[in-house]
């Protein structure tokens, strides 16, 4: 299996390292031709506006949308914003380049600034032992998943009910950073999705 990690900006090295530890061929994606032959693609955390502007500059927007229509894609933190159809009040993307593929409404930096970063243990029902062994989620300037619409389904919530992970077919989003935890269950879950993609076109 060959998985790409968008390497324009942000925490892409950590994803590459975990994928290689899991025995997967990991490729850093910076140009459209880097997408060829991939089974799935991870969009890392970072600064979502910068990721969007660089993806536009390097002519990646349409190739990424075409790839997502057929293959698995996972956005973590800023990557979740980049994949969302709606951000903020849902009436505008505020000039920010978005892939706009997944039926979710996301509020940027909704948990506060860097100093407000926190960790939380999540029950993730799609993991067979999710309740017995909570997932240690790391939130850094995290976006909030305000709404999952259409066929998008929430996978995990904080204790107060705030949604923090969702899936829609072959698309996965997490508002936290699984790549910083040492727990590989979300990466393993994504690899299963990449092995059995659902074509939405």
C-alpha positions as CSV (number, residue, x, y, z in Angstrom):
1,X,0.0,0.0,0.0
2,X,1.2,3.5,-0.8
3,X,-0.1,6.5,1.2
4,X,0.7,10.1,0.5
5,X,1.0,12.9,3.0
6,X,0.5,16.5,1.8
7,X,3.8,18.1,2.6
8,X,3.3,21.8,1.9
9,X,3.2,22.9,5.5
10,X,2.5,21.6,8.9
11,X,3.0,18.3,10.8
12,X,3.5,16.0,7.8
13,X,6.7,14.3,9.0
14,X,5.0,12.7,12.0
15,X,2.4,11.0,9.8
16,X,5.1,9.8,7.4
17,X,7.0,8.3,10.4
18,X,4.0,6.4,11.7
19,X,3.0,5.1,8.3
20,X,6.5,3.7,7.8
21,X,6.4,2.2,11.2
22,X,3.3,0.4,10.1
23,X,5.1,-1.0,7.1
24,X,3.4,1.3,4.6
25,X,5.1,3.1,1.8
26,X,4.7,6.8,2.6
27,X,5.2,9.5,0.0
28,X,5.5,13.3,0.6
29,X,3.1,15.1,-1.8
30,X,4.1,18.5,-3.1
31,X,3.2,18.4,-6.8
32,X,0.3,17.0,-8.8
33,X,2.5,14.2,-10.2
34,X,3.2,13.0,-6.6
35,X,-0.4,11.9,-6.3
36,X,-0.2,9.2,-9.0
37,X,-0.4,5.6,-7.7
38,X,-1.4,6.5,-4.2
39,X,-4.0,4.5,-2.3
40,X,-4.8,7.2,0.2
41,X,-3.8,10.7,1.2
42,X,-3.4,12.4,4.6
43,X,-3.7,16.2,4.9
44,X,-1.8,17.1,8.1
45,X,-2.4,19.8,10.8
46,X,-0.8,23.2,10.3
47,X,-2.2,26.5,9.1
48,X,-5.2,25.8,6.9
49,X,-5.1,29.1,5.0
50,X,-1.4,28.6,4.2
51,X,-2.1,25.0,3.1
52,X,-4.9,26.2,0.9
53,X,-2.9,29.0,-0.7
54,X,0.1,26.7,-1.3
55,X,-2.1,24.0,-2.8
56,X,-3.5,26.6,-5.2
57,X,0.0,28.0,-6.0
58,X,1.2,24.4,-6.9
59,X,-1.9,23.6,-8.9
60,X,-3.0,20.9,-6.5
61,X,-6.6,21.8,-5.9
62,X,-8.3,20.0,-8.8
63,X,-5.9,17.0,-8.7
64,X,-6.7,16.6,-4.9
65,X,-10.5,16.8,-5.6
66,X,-10.2,14.3,-8.4
67,X,-8.2,12.0,-6.1
68,X,-10.7,12.3,-3.2
69,X,-13.6,11.4,-5.5
70,X,-12.1,7.9,-5.8
71,X,-9.7,7.3,-3.0
72,X,-9.4,7.6,0.8
73,X,-8.5,11.0,2.3
74,X,-7.9,12.0,5.9
75,X,-7.7,15.5,7.3
76,X,-6.2,16.1,10.7
77,X,-6.8,19.5,12.4
78,X,-6.1,22.1,9.7
79,X,-6.6,19.2,7.2
80,X,-10.2,18.9,8.5
81,X,-10.8,22.6,7.7
82,X,-9.3,22.2,4.3
83,X,-11.7,19.3,3.4
84,X,-14.8,20.9,4.8
85,X,-17.6,22.3,2.6
86,X,-18.4,25.0,5.2
87,X,-16.4,26.9,7.8
88,X,-17.3,29.6,10.3
89,X,-20.9,30.6,10.0
90,X,-21.4,28.3,7.0
91,X,-22.3,31.2,4.7
92,X,-18.8,31.8,3.2
93,X,-15.3,30.3,3.1
94,X,-14.0,33.8,4.0
95,X,-11.7,33.8,1.0
96,X,-9.9,30.7,2.2
97,X,-9.1,28.1,-0.5
98,X,-10.9,24.8,0.5
99,X,-11.2,21.5,-1.2
100,X,-14.9,21.6,0.0
101,X,-15.5,17.9,-0.5
102,X,-16.9,16.7,2.9
103,X,-20.4,17.6,4.2
104,X,-19.2,19.1,7.5
105,X,-19.4,22.6,9.1
106,X,-16.2,23.5,10.9
107,X,-15.4,26.4,13.2
108,X,-11.7,27.3,13.1
109,X,-9.6,27.6,16.3
110,X,-12.8,27.1,18.3
111,X,-11.0,25.6,21.3
112,X,-8.8,28.7,21.8
113,X,-5.2,29.6,21.1
114,X,-2.0,27.5,21.4
115,X,-1.9,28.0,25.1
116,X,-5.4,26.5,25.4
117,X,-4.1,23.1,23.9
118,X,-5.3,20.1,25.8
119,X,-5.6,16.3,25.8
120,X,-8.7,14.2,26.2
121,X,-9.4,10.5,26.2
122,X,-12.0,9.6,23.6
123,X,-14.3,6.6,23.3
124,X,-14.1,5.7,19.6
125,X,-16.8,3.0,18.9
126,X,-15.4,2.1,15.5
127,X,-12.4,0.7,17.4
128,X,-13.5,-2.6,18.9
129,X,-12.0,-1.7,22.3
130,X,-12.6,2.0,22.1
131,X,-14.5,2.2,25.4
132,X,-12.0,-0.1,27.3
133,X,-9.0,1.7,25.8
134,X,-9.8,5.3,25.1
135,X,-7.9,7.1,22.4
136,X,-5.5,9.8,23.8
137,X,-6.4,12.8,21.6
138,X,-4.2,15.9,21.5
139,X,-5.9,19.2,20.6
140,X,-3.7,22.1,19.4
141,X,-5.6,25.3,18.2
142,X,-8.2,22.8,17.2
143,X,-11.2,23.4,15.0
144,X,-14.6,22.3,16.2
145,X,-16.8,20.0,14.2
146,X,-20.0,21.9,14.4
147,X,-22.2,19.7,12.2
148,X,-21.9,16.5,10.1
149,X,-24.5,16.6,7.3
150,X,-25.7,14.3,4.6
151,X,-24.0,10.9,4.9
152,X,-21.2,12.2,7.1
153,X,-21.2,10.5,10.5
154,X,-19.6,11.5,13.8
155,X,-17.1,8.9,15.0
156,X,-16.0,10.5,18.3
157,X,-17.1,13.2,20.8
158,X,-15.8,14.9,23.8
159,X,-17.6,14.3,27.1
160,X,-19.7,17.5,26.5
161,X,-20.9,16.1,23.2
162,X,-18.7,18.1,21.0
163,X,-18.0,16.2,17.8
164,X,-14.3,15.8,17.1
165,X,-14.1,13.1,14.4
166,X,-16.2,12.1,11.4
167,X,-16.3,9.9,8.4
168,X,-18.2,10.2,5.1
169,X,-17.5,7.2,2.8
170,X,-13.7,7.2,2.1
171,X,-13.2,10.5,3.8
172,X,-12.1,10.9,7.5
173,X,-11.5,14.0,9.6
174,X,-10.2,14.5,13.1
175,X,-9.9,17.8,14.8
176,X,-7.0,16.5,16.9
177,X,-3.6,15.1,16.2
178,X,-3.4,11.3,16.3
179,X,0.1,11.5,14.9
180,X,1.4,12.9,18.1
181,X,0.1,10.2,20.5
182,X,2.0,7.1,19.8
183,X,-1.3,5.3,19.4
184,X,-1.6,4.1,15.8
185,X,-5.3,3.1,15.8
186,X,-6.5,6.0,13.7
187,X,-3.8,5.4,11.1
188,X,-4.7,1.7,11.0
189,X,-8.3,2.6,10.6
190,X,-7.5,4.9,7.7
191,X,-5.4,2.2,6.1
192,X,-8.4,-0.1,6.2
193,X,-10.5,2.7,4.5
194,X,-7.8,3.1,1.8
195,X,-7.9,-0.7,1.2
196,X,-11.6,-0.6,0.6
197,X,-12.5,2.9,-0.9
198,X,-16.1,3.9,-1.7
199,X,-16.4,5.8,-5.0
200,X,-18.7,8.8,-4.5
201,X,-18.6,10.0,-8.1
